[in-house]
Amino acid sequence: MEKSVLEEVEKIKDEAIRSFLELLKIPAISPDFGGEGEIDKANKLIEILNNSFNFDKIEKFYSVDDRAKDKVRPNIIATYKGEDNRALWIITHIDVVPPGNMLDWTITKPFEPKIIDNKIYARGSEDNGQSIISSLYAAKALMNKKINPELTIKLAFVSDEEAGSKYGMKYLLENHNYLFNKNDYYLIPDAGNKDGTFIEIAEKSILQFKLIVKGKQVHASTPDLGLNAHRVSLELAKKIYDNLHKKFNSKNNLFDPPESTFEPTMVKGSSSSPNIIPGLHEVTFDCRVIPDYKLDDVLKEINRVIVKLKEKNKKIIENKEFPEIDLEIIDKNDSPKPTNPENKLVMEIKKTIKELRKREAVVGGIGGITFATFLRAYNYEAVVWSTNDDVAHQPNEYSIIENLINDSKVFATLMLRLR
């Protein structure tokens, strides 16, 4: 039976690619990034589901977002019933990041997919379009062979992954938690490596914050009359960078890199001329923290540094004390407990990779955040796996057709084997 299903995946390869190209033509960019949201792409996906598949049920769980086209952010769940109500979930996201600098797209335009040398170039091809199609056509291979699997298959196509998941995975978990079951299996094909031998079971905590330093703007020739916010901001950023690395320096070999990272990523200053000492300066940090530490402890250290630096640089100008330093939290998400490396889904993926690809898979953690983090926070043991070249978010993003088909074979095998 497994052999005939894998052969069927090969037979429907051209249809899978055609559906892939149709979806890649449609932007699905969050309003957070200036887009209209995912509704156009969701409508095309629903059309494909209705016209080409035999799902028992297709459900829509749309969250409200006044900024988006039609004021909704679509989340779709397609169900193929098995003998058991327990389910294997494969959860992908339909949104994509913006193209970035259009001049960097040298092979094709972001939403004009092109096939060259067995690669499909387009924004969203690897992240996460490849896995959308791989999961769909794995299910279709079973449908075409009229196989009723032991477990129910649930394919979820979710919005807002790239901008925090408020309208997607978080929305489903907070408002429709009855959909999920502790005994279900949860596969998130949104991270991996080139040969498909990496199974992700843990994710670092994420903390993003902005430091806003307010000083007193004056002419550059008379710095004593004001307070240089830029200089204070540089000193503050360096002190925070050094202190965080020194205080939170443990290593966790589940991750690569194994240590926490605390990186300044953006700066913004108010000076528009070289002879102006700026009165305002901002610096933004992105921190990926191993689960050994709590983010509240990281924030305590940041605030301690701020208080100490303010005292060191304190200056009274026109009866007002400078510098003023504000700490603005952009994103804060403590990593939940990792998935058990002996989880049955983990073990079945390892077994399947060894049989189909003759390779040994390993488990580990990543610094990024996928839907798995939100599922794990609700004590659902999610597993992240796919095969990719790690070109997500880059110009000239691509998906390798061989990865598309081979991942579909892995998904189909799991659909057949899991009990």
C-alpha positions in Angstrom: 0.0 0.0 0.0 2.8 2.5 0.9 4.5 1.8 -2.4 1.4 2.6 -4.4 0.8 5.8 -2.5 4.4 7.0 -3.1 4.0 6.2 -6.8 0.8 8.2 -6.8 2.6 11.2 -5.4 4.9 11.0 -8.4 1.9 10.7 -10.8 0.2 13.9 -9.5 3.5 15.9 -9.5 2.5 18.1 -12.4 -0.8 18.9 -10.9 0.9 19.8 -7.6 3.2 22.2 -9.4 0.4 23.8 -11.3 -1.5 24.5 -8.0 1.8 25.8 -6.5 2.3 28.3 -9.3 -1.3 29.5 -9.0 -0.9 30.2 -5.3 2.5 31.9 -5.7 1.0 34.5 -8.0 -1.1 35.9 -5.2 0.5 38.2 -2.6 -0.5 37.5 1.0 1.3 40.2 3.0 0.2 41.3 6.5 -1.2 44.8 7.0 1.6 45.1 9.5 3.9 45.2 6.5 1.7 47.4 4.3 -0.2 44.5 2.6 -3.9 43.6 2.3 -3.7 40.3 4.2 -4.3 36.8 3.0 -7.9 36.7 1.7 -7.2 36.6 -2.0 -4.8 33.7 -1.6 -7.2 31.9 0.8 -10.0 32.2 -1.8 -7.8 30.6 -4.4 -6.8 27.9 -2.0 -10.4 27.2 -1.2 -11.2 27.0 -4.9 -8.4 24.4 -5.4 -9.7 22.4 -2.4 -13.2 22.4 -3.7 -12.3 21.5 -7.3 -9.5 19.0 -6.9 -9.8 17.3 -3.5 -12.3 15.1 -1.7 -12.0 16.4 1.9 -14.9 15.5 4.1 -15.0 19.0 5.6 -13.5 22.4 4.9 -14.0 24.9 7.7 -13.2 28.6 7.8 -12.2 30.3 11.0 -11.8 34.0 10.1 -10.5 36.6 12.6 -11.5 40.2 12.3 -8.9 42.8 11.2 -10.2 46.1 10.0 -6.9 46.9 8.3 -7.1 43.9 5.9 -9.0 43.4 2.7 -12.6 42.3 3.5 -11.6 43.0 7.1 -10.7 39.4 7.8 -7.7 37.2 8.3 -8.5 33.7 7.0 -7.7 30.4 8.7 -8.8 27.2 6.9 -9.0 23.6 8.2 -9.5 20.8 5.7 -10.4 17.4 7.2 -10.0 13.9 5.7 -11.7 11.5 8.1 -9.9 8.4 9.2 -11.0 5.4 11.3 -10.1 7.2 14.5 -11.1 10.7 15.6 -7.5 11.3 16.7 -5.7 13.4 14.1 -2.5 14.1 12.4 -2.3 17.8 11.9 -0.1 19.4 9.3 -0.2 23.2 9.9 1.2 25.6 7.3 0.9 29.4 6.9 -0.4 31.2 3.9 1.1 34.6 4.5 4.4 35.7 3.2 6.9 38.5 4.0 7.2 41.5 1.7 9.6 41.3 -1.3 12.1 43.8 0.1 14.3 45.7 -2.4 12.8 44.9 -5.9 16.2 45.5 -7.5 17.5 42.4 -5.7 15.0 40.2 -7.5 17.2 39.4 -10.5 15.6 36.1 -11.7 11.9 37.0 -11.6 9.5 39.3 -10.0 8.3 38.2 -6.5 4.8 37.2 -7.6 5.6 36.0 -11.1 6.8 32.4 -10.3 9.4 31.0 -12.7 10.8 27.5 -13.0 14.5 27.3 -13.7 16.8 24.2 -13.2 14.2 22.4 -11.1 13.6 25.3 -8.8 10.5 27.4 -8.5 11.4 31.1 -7.8 8.9 33.4 -6.1 8.2 35.1 -2.8 6.7 32.5 -0.4 7.9 29.5 -2.5 10.0 27.9 0.3 8.3 29.8 3.2 5.7 28.3 3.4 4.2 27.4 -0.1 6.3 24.3 -0.6 4.8 22.7 2.6 1.3 23.8 1.7 1.5 21.9 -1.5 3.4 18.9 -0.1 0.8 18.4 2.6 -2.1 18.8 0.2 -0.8 16.3 -2.4 0.2 13.8 0.2 -3.5 13.7 1.3 -4.6 13.6 -2.4 -2.4 10.6 -3.0 -4.4 8.7 -0.3 -7.6 10.0 -1.7 -6.8 8.9 -5.2 -6.0 5.4 -3.9 -9.2 5.4 -1.9 -7.3 4.7 1.3 -9.0 5.5 4.6 -6.2 6.2 7.1 -6.2 5.1 10.7 -6.0 8.6 11.9 -8.0 11.6 10.7 -5.9 14.0 8.6 -6.3 17.7 9.4 -4.5 20.2 7.1 -4.6 23.8 8.5 -3.7 26.8 6.4 -3.2 29.7 8.8 -2.7 33.5 8.5 -0.4 36.0 10.2 2.6 33.7 11.0 5.1 36.3 9.8 3.7 39.1 12.0 3.2 37.4 15.4 0.2 35.1 14.8 -2.4 37.2 16.6 -4.9 36.7 13.8 -3.8 33.1 13.1 -2.5 30.4 15.4 -3.0 32.4 18.5 -6.5 33.2 17.5 -7.3 29.6 16.9 -5.9 28.4 20.2 -7.5 31.2 22.2 -11.0 31.1 20.5 -11.3 27.6 19.1 -9.3 25.4 21.4 -11.9 22.7 21.2 -10.4 21.9 17.8 -7.3 20.5 19.3 -6.6 17.4 21.4 -3.7 16.4 23.5 -3.7 13.0 21.8 -3.4 14.4 18.3 -0.1 14.7 16.4 1.1 18.2 15.4 3.5 18.6 12.5 4.7 22.1 11.5 6.7 22.0 8.2 8.3 25.4 8.6 11.9 24.8 9.4 14.5 22.2 8.6 17.7 21.7 6.6 18.9 20.8 3.1 18.7 17.0 3.4 15.7 16.7 5.7 17.7 15.3 8.7 16.9 18.0 11.2 13.8 17.6 13.4 13.0 20.7 15.5 11.6 20.1 19.0 12.5 23.4 20.8 12.6 27.1 20.1 14.3 29.9 21.9 12.5 32.7 23.7 12.2 35.9 21.8 12.5 39.4 23.2 12.5 42.5 21.0 12.8 45.9 22.6 13.5 49.5 21.8 15.5 52.0 23.9 14.5 55.6 23.4 17.1 58.1 24.7 16.1 61.7 25.1 18.7 64.4 25.6 19.0 68.0 24.6 19.7 69.1 21.0 22.4 71.8 20.6 25.0 72.9 18.1 27.9 70.5 17.8 30.4 73.2 18.7 28.8 73.6 22.1 28.1 70.2 23.5 28.2 71.4 27.1 25.0 73.3 26.6 23.0 70.1 25.8 23.2 66.3 26.1 24.0 64.1 23.2 21.3 61.4 23.0 23.3 59.6 20.4 26.4 59.3 22.5 24.4 58.1 25.5 22.5 55.6 23.3 25.7 54.1 22.0 27.1 53.7 25.5 23.8 52.2 26.7 23.6 49.7 23.8 27.2 48.6 24.4 26.7 48.2 28.1 23.5 46.2 27.7 25.1 44.0 25.0 28.1 43.3 27.2 26.1 42.7 30.4 23.5 40.4 28.9 26.1 38.2 27.3 28.1 38.1 30.6 25.1 37.4 32.9 23.2 35.0 30.7 26.1 33.0 29.3 25.0 29.4 29.7 25.0 27.1 26.7 22.3 24.7 25.6 23.6 22.2 23.0 20.1 21.5 21.7 20.5 24.8 19.8 22.8 26.2 17.1 24.2 28.6 18.2 24.0 27.0 21.7 24.0 30.3 23.6 21.6 33.2 23.9 22.0 36.1 21.4 21.4 39.8 22.2 21.8 41.8 19.0 21.2 45.5 18.3 19.5 45.5 14.9 18.1 49.0 14.2 19.0 52.6 15.1 17.1 55.9 14.6 18.4 59.4 15.3 16.9 62.8 15.0 20.0 64.7 13.7 19.7 65.8 10.1 23.1 67.5 9.9 26.6 66.7 11.0 26.8 69.9 13.1 23.8 69.1 15.2 24.0 67.1 18.4 20.8 65.0 18.5 18.4 65.2 21.3 16.7 61.9 20.5 18.1 58.5 19.6 16.7 55.0 19.4 18.2 51.6 19.3 16.3 48.3 18.9 17.5 44.9 20.1 16.5 41.4 19.0 17.2 38.7 21.6 16.9 34.9 21.2 17.2 33.4 24.7 17.7 29.7 25.5 14.9 28.3 27.7 17.3 28.1 30.7 16.5 31.7 31.4 13.3 33.7 31.9 12.8 36.9 29.9 11.7 38.8 33.0 15.2 38.3 34.4 16.7 39.6 31.2 14.4 42.7 31.5 15.5 43.2 35.1 19.1 43.4 34.0 18.3 45.8 31.2 16.4 48.1 33.6 19.3 47.9 36.1 21.7 49.1 33.4 19.4 51.9 32.4 19.1 53.2 36.0 22.9 53.1 36.4 23.6 54.8 33.1 21.0 57.6 33.7 22.7 58.4 37.0 26.2 58.4 35.4 25.1 60.8 32.6 22.6 62.9 34.7 22.5 66.5 33.7 20.2 69.3 34.7 19.3 71.7 31.9 16.8 74.4 32.3 15.5 72.8 35.5 14.9 69.4 33.7 16.9 66.2 34.2 18.4 64.4 31.3 18.8 61.8 29.9 15.3 60.4 29.7 15.4 56.7 28.7 12.3 54.8 27.8 12.2 51.0 27.4 9.6 49.9 24.9 8.8 46.1 24.6 8.1 45.2 20.9 7.7 41.4 21.4 8.1 39.1 24.4 7.5 35.4 24.2 9.0 32.9 26.7 9.8 29.6 25.2 7.6 26.7 26.4 8.8 23.3 27.4 10.4 21.5 24.4 8.7 18.5 22.8 9.8 15.1 24.1 12.5 13.8 21.8 10.9 10.4 22.2 7.5 11.6 21.0 6.0 9.1 18.6 5.8 11.6 15.7 9.5 12.4 16.1 10.3 8.7 16.1 8.2 8.0 13.0 9.8 10.9 11.1 13.2 9.5 12.0 12.2 6.1 10.8 10.7 7.4 7.5 13.7 9.6 6.7 16.0 6.6 7.2 13.9 4.4 4.9 13.1 6.9 2.2 16.4 8.9 2.2 18.9 6.5 3.8 19.9 9.1 6.3 19.8 9.5 10.1 17.8 12.4 11.4 18.6 14.3 14.6 16.6 16.5 16.9 17.5 20.1 17.9 16.2 23.6 18.6 16.2 26.8 16.6 16.3 30.5 17.4 13.3 31.4 15.3 9.6 31.0 16.3 7.1 28.8 14.4 3.5 27.8 15.2 5.1 25.1 17.4 5.9 27.6 20.2 2.2 28.5 20.6 1.1 24.9 20.5 3.7 23.9 23.0 2.5 26.7 25.3 -0.9 24.9 25.4 1.0 21.6 26.1 0.5 20.2 22.6 3.7 18.4 21.6 4.4 20.0 18.2 7.2 18.8 15.9 8.8 20.9 13.2 10.2 19.3 10.1 10.7 20.0 6.3 13.4 20.0 3.7 14.6 23.4 2.5 17.6 25.4 1.4 17.1 28.1 4.0 16.3 30.9 1.5 13.2 32.1 3.2 12.8 35.9 3.3 15.6 36.4 0.8 15.3 37.9 -2.7 15.1 35.2 -5.4 13.6 32.9 -2.9 13.0 29.4 -4.3 11.7 25.9 -3.7 13.4 22.9 -5.1 10.8 20.7 -6.8 12.5 17.5 -5.6 12.0 18.8 -2.0 8.4 19.5 -2.7 7.7 15.9 -3.9 10.0 14.1 -1.4 8.4 16.0 1.5 5.0 15.0 0.2 6.1 11.3 0.3 7.2 11.7 3.9 3.8 13.3 4.8 2.0 10.5 3.0 4.0 7.8 4.8 3.2 9.4 8.1 -0.5 9.6 7.2 -0.4 5.9 6.6 1.7 4.8 9.6 0.7 6.8 12.5 -1.7 5.2 15.0 
